[in-house]
Amino acid sequence: MRLALLIGAAIALGGCQAANETADTVARESAKGVVNGVVAQKFPGVNASPITDCVIDNATRFEIFDIAKAAATGVTPSTVETVTTIASRPDTVQCISKNGLGLFL
């Protein structure tokens, strides 16, 4: 009986994990679209994709979900501030520099 309960709990947790991973993936993709637009606006003519990847990779889960929300509700000054804050972090700056974009900072 206990074994069946443990197996059932493991399966349920596995399902939650898969749902969380799916939500994270969807949020990251939505956030990338928003960040790409902000970067393109701030740095016209620059390939925004590498910068966007660095920003997303250095954002917290909360920040990613907050930015992703802007894909549905619209970009606000708060969204731009969040993206700028993440872009200013040392790890993000280092990532952007590694991608050959340090001249634009």
N, C-alpha and C positions, 0 to 999 in steps of 0.2 A: 504494500500500500504506500509506504513512504517513497519507495523508488518511483512509483507511478506519479506521485505528487511532485517529486524533484524533477522528473523528466518533463512533466507538464509545465512546471515553473520555468525550466530552461528554455522550452519551446516558446513560451510567452515572452520571456525576456529577449530571446532571439528575434522575435517579431517586432518588439519595441525597438531594438537596435536597428533593424532594417528600416523601420519607419523613420527613426531619427536620422539615419544616414541619407535617406531620400529627401527629407526636409532640409538637411544641411546642403545637399547638392543643389536642390531647387533654389534655396536662398542664395547660395554662392553665385549661381548663374544669373539670377536677377540682380544681385548686387554688382556683379561685373558690368552689366549693362549700364547701371547708374554711374558707377565709378568711371567707366569709359567716357561717358558723356561729360562728366565733370572735368576729367583730365583734358579732353578735347577742347573744352571751353576755356580752360585755364592756359593751355599750351597749344594754340592753334598750329597745325602743320606738323606736330610731333606724332609719331606712331604711339597711340595711347595704350595699346595692348600690353606691352611689357611693364609699363608703369601700373596699369590696372592689376596685373597679376601680382606684382609686389605689394600693392596696397591690400588686396584681398588676402594674400598669404600672411600678412602681418596684422590683420584685423582680428579682434576677438569674435567669438560666436555671437555675442550680443550686438556688436557693431555690424556684423554682416547682416543679421536679421533686421536691424534698424535701417541700414542702407537699402536692403532689399524691399523694405516697406515703401520706400520712395518710388520704386518702379510702378507701384499701383496708385500712390497718392500724389506723386509729383515731387520733384527735387525742391527742397527748401534751403534757406541759408544754413539751417542746422545740419542738413545733409552734407553740404559743401564743407562746413566746419569739421564734421566728423572725418570726411575723406582727407582734408588738409592735415588734420591732427595725425592720422595714421601715416600719411605720406611723410610727415616730419620726424617720425620716430627713427632712431639710429639704425635699426635693423632694416627698415624700409628704405632709407636713404642708401644704405650699403647695397641692398638688392638692386635698386635702380641704377646705382653706379656700376655694378657688375654687368648690367645689361647695356653699358655704354651710353647711358643717358645723363650722366652726372653734370654735363654742361648746361642742362636745362634747369637745374635746381638753383 
